[in-house]
Amino acid sequence: MSFSLDMMLMVIESVHTVSPSPAEFDERERWVSVKFKGNEPPFSFVYNGRPSSELLSAWKVERQSSEIDSDRTEHKITYTDPETSLVVRCEAVKYHDFPIVEWTVYFKNEGSKNTPIISNVQAIDTILQKGANGEFVLNHHAGSPCTPYDYQPYRTTLSANTEKVITTSGGRSSNSDFPYFNVELPDEGYIIVVGWPGQWSAKFTGDSLNSLRVQAGQELTHFRLLPGEEIRTPLIVVQFWKGDRIHSQNIWRQWMMKHNLPNPPSHEMTACSSHQYGEMINANEANQIMFVDRYLEEGIKLDYWWMDAGWYVNETGWPNTGTWEVDTKRFPRGLRAITDHAHSKGVNIIVWFEPERVTPGTWLYKKHPEWLLGMTLLNLGNPEALQWLTDHVCNLIKEQGIDLYRNDFNMDPLEFWRKNDAEDRQGITEIRYIEGFLKYWDELRRRNPGMLIDTCASGGRRNDLETLCRSVPLLRSDYIFEPVSQQCHTYGIAQWIPFYGTGVIKTDSYTYRSNMCPHVTACWDMRDRDLDYDSIRRLYGQWLEIGDYYTGDFYPLTPYSLENDVWMAWQFNRSDIGEGMVQVFRRADSFYESARFKLNGLDPDATYTLTNFDLPDKINMTGRELMEKGLPITITDQPGAVVITYRKLR
């Protein structure tokens, strides 16, 4: 039994486990009425030195609403300055099946002269109110800077007269911090997400009047618009919730799966795997074909063969990027010989690209220096460069038989963007670059229907929502393999992103299970015939059995911790089919051999059959027992890991 990544990335419409409440929709409707139908727009800016709150009431305003489809309504608000003909347009989408609204703001100069300075553009600027009791608590996460604490959750209390500013660094959207926030009050709250594949900033300011001001957007904006010029701002998403914060995160996961994950026709969501052989600098046609055949020989069904960095013409190693042609010295028949062989065996192909970074001596460096920022960054805001890149990569995809396009990005672009801006055009280079980047991926998908994109960026450093509407992170972090960190990475990322991947290179149960997630990349050297292939096949088969459960609700069962003397556990629950799984880890220095974990989302009156992959006998327990008394677990190994599946008896 095996599942392909193509099958993974379509939302199964029946996967609705927890459900939004009427009160959550009511709160969203009240907010939409004020922000999109009333006179308090959810964004702000400064124009010619004056805040928009002083200006917009005197500008011409137009409002339109229309049904996009059965799940969505669009609300469009347009403000026009009668003096300078600056047009500010907010395009919002309200979801009928989730208590969520999203919007993007656009600025256009419809006059014949340059506009005055537009600055401090906040894609969201809103006041959240609270009652007399309780404080605002900001739930936020680390990004993925290649550390054990990637995706670590944080809780920051936002008291009166306090301010919390969170930004990414270097221009990659999850390079230092994650652009996903959950503002929590007792029994209610707001999820607020910034979709911007660039340098964003968010500020949370408490006051003494039981309110919290939330502002977020592109970090630096201070520019004039030329006649006819239009720019966009970051995508903003707000989800309204009542009751339990973990419940709200699971509503978010469902919305991500239904409305955001790439979903080519005939794909289903389940687990998938890919396999690679190191850097492609040492690869050639013969050893790539050999590796594909060796996996199949050992009974390990490949979904994808992953051809990583270095397949292109280069002289100093894989970082030497900028000549995107197949190295015919090592691949005399191109990559096509490998892809054709893999396809004949039922295996698809992933190929690595990093088109944005350019190094000296390469084709782009020598032939088109005018396309480069700082002679290093291919400027996707340059229409000619963007057109060449789109055409060239699409031709490679078709000619070489590539099934999945992997896009890496191993540099920080921010300084190159900002150094290219004039004093009265600060932020424009970044905006044009982001617009070009998104257009590039949209065009790749349009020209290659059904093709998937993997976003990497040094392992998880560009995982904002605009990027994830078009791609999935097959390598969530470049910090890989070590088991404790991998447990913690899953604990953090699964609250926000339903599909993500990592690598595995060990054959022991504790390490392998610590790396189990929706996508697993095997990194074994298949030339070594002394590997424990029996263990690999056993653990791989167990992982396949739990694949469908990753689409369910995610429940942390223990606190987050990187310490080595604790247990960590979580649950993925598919209440729509009455099944799920629990993963539990006893770390090396924990002196406890047993623990009990209260499960979530079960039918209290039903009986469930539980299977421990390491024990021969199944046991039965009621949903009420599992949720109130808890599931007892004993792990004698130190460290040790267990996987338990459960199924509701009909």
N, C-alpha and C positions, 0 to 999 in steps of 0.2 A: 504494500500500500504506500502510495506517495502522493504528495500534493504539490502542484506547481505554483509559482509566484503569480502567474496569470490568474489562477483560480483564487488566489488569496485576495486580490484587490478589487473585488466587487462586493458591495455591501449586500448582505443577505437581508432582505426586507423584513423577514420574520424575527430578526434579532432585536427585539424590544423587551428588555428585561425589567428594569425599573421604569416608571412612567412619570412624566411631569404632572404636577397637580394643577387644578383649576386656579388656585390662588397665585401660582407662578405666572400663568398666562394673564391673569387680571392685573398683576403688578406691571408686567410688560406693556399691556394696553394703556395703562395710565401714563407710563413713561413716554410711549410713542405719541400719545395725544399732546403731551406738553412739548416734546422736543421736535416733532415733525409736523404736527398740525397746529401747534401754538407758536408762541413768540420767544421760546428759549432754545435756540439751536444747540446741539450737543458738541459744538466745536467753537474755537475762537481764534483770533489772529489780531495783529496790530497793523493798521494801514495808515501810512503817512503820519506815524507817531500817535495815532488814536486807537484805542481798543475797539474791537468789533461790537462789543456790547453797547457802545455809544453811537455806532454808525448804522447798524442794520435796520433799525426801526424807521430810518428815513429813506432807505433804499427800496426800490421796486421789488416786490416779492411775488413769486408764482409757485403754486403747489400743484402737483399731479400725483395721482395714485392709480395703479393698474395691476391686474393679476398677471404674474409671470407664468405660473402654473398652479396646480392644485395645492402645492406646498408653500407657495411664496407670493407675497404682495410687495410691489415696489412703491416706495414713497420718494418723490423727487421734489426738492426745494431749491429754487433758484433766486439768488439775490443779485441785483444789478445796481451799481453805483451810477446815478444819473450824471455825475460830473466827469468821471474818468472812463466809464464803460467797462469797469472791472466786473466780471461775472463770477460769482461764487456759487457753485452747484454742489449740493449734497445728495448723493444717490444712496438710499437706504433700502434694505431688504428685511421684511418681517417674515419669519417662518411660522406657518400655521401649526406645525406638528411639534415645535419646540419653543420654549419661552425665551427666544433669542432674536435679537435684531443686530444687523451689521450695516456699516456704511463706509463710504469713501467720499472725500471732499475734493473738488476740482476747482482750480482758479484759471480763468481765461481773460486775456486782455482783448476785448472787442473794440477798443479804441484805435486811433491812428498815431498815438504817441506812447512812449514808454510810461508804465505806471509809476506812481510813487512807490516807496519801499514797502514791501509786504514782509512782516517779520513775526517771530514767535508764534508760528502756526501750530496750534494744538488740535490734532485730529479728534481728540476727545477732551472736553473741558466741561465737567459736570459736578454738581454737588449731590452727595449721597447723605440722606438724613437717617438719624437713629432715634430711638426712644430714650427715655430717661435712664434706663438700665443697660448696662453692658458697654463694651468698648469695641471699636473697630479693630479687627485683627487681620493683618495682611498675610495671606499665604502665598509664598513665592518660592522659586526654585533657582538653583545654580544652572548655568548653561553647561556647555561641554568643552572645557578647556584642557581635556586630556588629563584628568586626575581621578583618584578614587571617589571623590565627592561630586563628580558630574551628576547633575539632576537632583542634588540634595535638596530636600524640602526645608523651608524656613518659615517660622511664624513670628511676625513683628507686630507688637501692639502699637496702635496709632492713637496715642492719647491727645488730649487737647493741647494746642500750641506746639505740635511736633510736625516734623516734615521728614519724609523718606523719599530719596531720589534713587532710582535704579536705572541703569543704562547698560547697553551692551558695550563692547570695546572693539576698536579697530575696524568697524564697519561690517562685521559679520553678525547676523542677528541673534545667535545664541552662543556667542564666543565666550562671554563671561557670565551673563545672566539670561534667564529665560523670559521671553516676552508674554508670559501667561500668568495671570494673577487672579486670586480668589479673595475678595474682600468679605470677611465674615463678621456677622453680628449674631447675637443669640437667636437661633432658630431661623435665620434668613441671611441672604447675602447676594453678592454680585460677582460673576466671573467677568473679567475684563481682559481682552486679548488684543495685542498690537501685531498686525500683519505687515511687516516691512523688512525686506531682505537687505537692510542697510543699518545705519546708525540711528537707533531709536532711543528715546528717553521717556521715563514715566515718573511723575511726581505725585505723592500722596500727602496732602496737607490737612491736618486736623485743626479745628478751632474750638473755641469755648462754648459753642452754641449747638452741640450735638450734631455736628455735620463734618463731612470729609470731602475736600475738593480733590478730584482726580483729573490730572492733566497728562496727556501723552501724545507723542508724535515724533516726527523727525527731529533729531537733537538740535540741529542748527539750520535756521531759515532766516535769511535776510537778503531779499532780492527784489529787483524790478522785473516785470514781464514785458517783453517786446510786443509790438503790435501783432495780434493774431496768435500769440503764444499761449499754450495751455499746459498746466502741470497738474499732477495728482499728489495726494497725501497718503499716509499709511491707511490700510484697512483697519477698522475697529470693530470688534464684536463684543456685545454685552449679553450675558445670560442672567436671568432673574431666578432666584431660588428661595425656597422655603424649607424649613425643617433641618435636614442633615447635610453637612458639607460633603461627605463622601457620596451621598445621593446625588448632589449637584455635579460632582466630577463624573459620575457614571452617565448622567444625562448628557454632559459634554462629550463623553466618549461615543455615545450613540449618534449624536449630531455629527461628529467628525466622520464616523463610518458612513452615515447615510448621505451626507451632503458635501463632503470634502475630499475623502480619499479618492485617488484616481480609480475610475471604475469602467474600464473598457468592456465592451459587450462580452457576455458569456464567462466573465470571471466570477469566481466565488471567493469568499474570505475563508482562509484556513492557513495553517502553518506551511512554510516552504523552506527549502534549503538551497544553498549554492556552495560551490567548492572552488578553491583557487590554489595556485602553486606560486606563492611568493611574488616577487617582483618580476615583471615580464622581461627585464633586461637580460636574464639568463635563459629565457624561453625561446623555443623554436617550434617549427611545425611538428617535428617528430615527438618531442616530449609533451607537448600539449595534447596530442592525440593519445599518447601513451597514458597520461593521467586520466583522461576521460574513460578509457577502456579499463584501467585498473580499478577505478571505483565501481564500475559495473561488474567487473569480474568478482569483486568481493561482496556483491549483492547489495551495494549501497546505491539506491536509485537517485541519480542526479536530476534535479529540476533545472539547474543552470550550471554551466561551466563559466567561471569568472576569470576573464583575462585582464589582469591589473596593469599598473603603470609600466611603461617601457617598451611597448610593442612598436612604437613609432621610430622614425629616424632620429638618432641622437648619438653623441660621441662621448659624453661624460657621465652617463647614467640617467635614470628615470627623471630626475628633476629638470633635465634639459628640455623644457617644453616650448613649443612654438613652431615646430614643423610637423604638421598633422598628416603624415604619410606613412604607410606601412613600411617597415624596414624589410626590404625584399632580400637582404643578405640572409636573414634568419627565417623569413617567410616568403620564399620565392614565388609561391602561388597566392600570396596575400593571406589574410586571415580567413578567406573564404574556404580554403582547404580544411581548416579546423571546424568552422561553423557547419559546413556541409557534412563532415563526418559526425559531428555531435548531433545534428538534426536527424541523421539516419538512425541514430540510437535513441531518438526521443528526448534529446537534451537540448535546451536552449542556451543562448550565449549572452553573457554580460561583458561589455567592454568599457574600460576606464578612459575617461577624457579629463583634461584640465585646461580648457581653452582660454581661460581668462588670464593665466599667468604666462609671461613670455620671457625667455632668457636670451642672453647675447649669442649671436652666431646662428640663430634659427631663422627659418624662412620669414616669419612675420617680423622679426627684429630687423632683418636686412631689407626686406622688400617694402614694408609698410610702416615705417617709424611714425608716420603721421596718424596712424590708428592707435598709438600707444600713449598711455599716461605715464610719465616718468620713465619711458622706455622699458616698462615692466608690466603694466596692466593693459590688456586689450580693452579699449573703451567701447563698451556695449552701447553707450549713448551716441556713438558715431554711426549714422545710418549705413554708410558704406561698409564699415567693419562688421556691423551686425548682419547685413545682407550676405557678405562673403562667408562669414562663419556659418550662418544658417544653411546656405546652399552647400558648402563644403562638407559639413558634418552629415547632412541628410544624404548626400551622395555616398559617403563612406558607410553609413548605416545600410543603405540599399545594396551597394556593391559588395560589402563584406558579410552580409547576412546577419547583422547584429539584431538581437531581440530586445535587449534592455540597455539603455544608455545611462552610464554612470558618470556623474559630473562632480569632480573634486574641485577644491579651491583652497590652496595652501598658502595664502597670503592675506594680509590685512589691507583692504583697499582704501581706507578712510583718508590717509594722508595724501594719496594720489588724487582723490576727488577734490579735497579742499585746496590743495595747491593749484588746481586748475581753475579755481573760481576767482573772478574779480571781486573787489570789495562790495560792489552793489549787486552781486550775483551769487552770494554764498548759499550753498545748498543745491544749486541747479545741476551741477555735474553729477552729484549723487542721484538726484531725481531722474535725470535722463538715463543714467546707468541702470537704475532699478527698473525703469520702464522697458529698457532694451532687454535686460535679463529675462523679465517675465514674458515679453514678446517672443524671445528666442525659444523658450521652452514651450510656449503655446504653439508656435509654428512647428517645432519638432513633433509634437503630438498630433497636430493637424495633418502633417504630411505622412506620418507613420501611424495610422490608426491602430489602436490596441497596444502600441509600444509603451512600456513603462520607463520611468526615469528614477534613478537613485540619486538622492542628494547626499553628498558627503561633507565637503568643506572641512578638511582635517578631522573628520569624524564628528559629525553632529553640530557643527558651528554655524549652520544656516538652516535652522528648523523652525522658522516663523511660519505663520498660517498661510501667507501667500505662496510660499515655497511648497508647503505640504499639500496645498490644493492641487499641485501638479506632480508631486513626487513622493517617495517614501525614503526614510533613512535606513539603508541596509546595514550600515555600520554607525551605530548611535554615538560611539565614542572611539577615539584612537587608543584609549586606555582599555586594553582587552585581556582576556584569558584569566586573570587573577580572580578567584572565586568570590571573595568578600565584596570587592568593588562591583562585580557584576550583579550580585544580589541587590546591592544598593542602587545601581543604575536602573534595574527593572522597577524597583520600588518607587523611584521618582518619576521616570518617564511614563510609566503605564497610567498614571493619573491623568495625563494629557493627550498622549499619542497612542492610538490603538495598535499601530503597526510599526515595528522597529526591529533592528537586527544587531547581532554581534557575532564574534567568531569563537570557535572551540578547537583546541589542539590536544587536550588530554583525554584519557580514556577511563579515568576513575569516575565513579558515580557522583561524588560530591562536586567535583569541578564541572563535569558535564552538565549536571542539573542546575548548577549556579549560572550557567550560560544559556539555559533553555529560554527561548522567547519566540515571538512569531516567525522571525527569520534567523536561521543559524547558518553561518559560513564555516564549513569544515576546512581546516588548514593542515591536515596531515600530509606527510611526505609519503605518497603511495609507492615510492621506490623501496621503502622499508617493509619487507614482507614479514618482519618479526613483530610488527605492531599487534596489539591485542584486538584483532578484528572481531572476535566473538563479543567482546564488551562493546565495541563500537556499534555493531549491528543491534545488540540488545537495547542500548540506550537510545540509539536512533529510532528504533521501533517504538519505544515508550514515548518519545517526543512526538512522533507522528500520531499516536493515540490521543494526545491532549490538544492537537492542533486546533480543532473547532472551538475549544473553550476560550481561546484568546480573544474572541469577538464578544465575550460576555462582560458582565460588570466586574470591576476590579475592586477588591477589598483588602487593604492592609490589615493584617491580623496582629502585628507587633509594632512597637515604635521603630522609627528609623535609627540605625546605628551602624557605624563602621568598626565598633569595638569587636575584639575577637573572643570575648567571654559571654556572648549573648546568643539568643536564638532570633531568627528572623523568619516570618511566615506571611503568606498572602493567599487569597482565594480568587479564582475566576469563576463566575457563576453564570450559567445559561438557564435562567428560570423558564424561558420560553420552551425549552425541550426537557427541563427537569434534570439537567446534568451540570457537572462542573468539576473543578479540581482544586486541590490544596497543595502548595509547595511549602515545605518546612525545612529549615537549615539549623543544625546545631554546630556552632563554630568551635574551633579547635580548643579554646581555653575555657569553654563552659563546663562547669562541673554538674549541671543538671542533666539528667538522663530522660526526664519525662516532662511534658507540659500539656496543657489543655487549651484549645482554641475555639472560641465561639464563632460559628459561621453566620453567614448573612444571606438574606434573600430566598430562603427555603420555604416550602409549604409546611407549616407546623403540624398539620394533620396527616402528612404523607410519610411513608417509610422509604428510606434510601438505602441502597446497597452500596457499600464502600469497598474499594479495592486498593490495597497497598501494593505497589509494584514489587516490593521486596518480600512479601509474605504470601503464602499459598492460599490462605483462607479468606473469603469475603466475610464481612459483618454487616448487619442491618441495624440502623438507628432511625428514629423518627426525626423529622425536621425540627420539632420542638426541642428534643434532646440536644441536637447539634447546635441549635441557636441559643439555648438557655444554659445547659450544662457544659456544652463544648465537646469538641472532638479530642479524645485523648491520644497523644502521640508519644511513643518511646523511641529514642535513638541512642543506641549504645556506642556507635562509632563516634570518634572524636578526632576530626570533624565528621559530620554525617548529614545526609539529606534524604528526605523521603518525598515521594509524589503519591498522592491519594486521589483517586477519582471517585465520583459518586453519581448514582443514577436513581432517579425516582421510580419506584415500583408502580406499574400501572394497575 
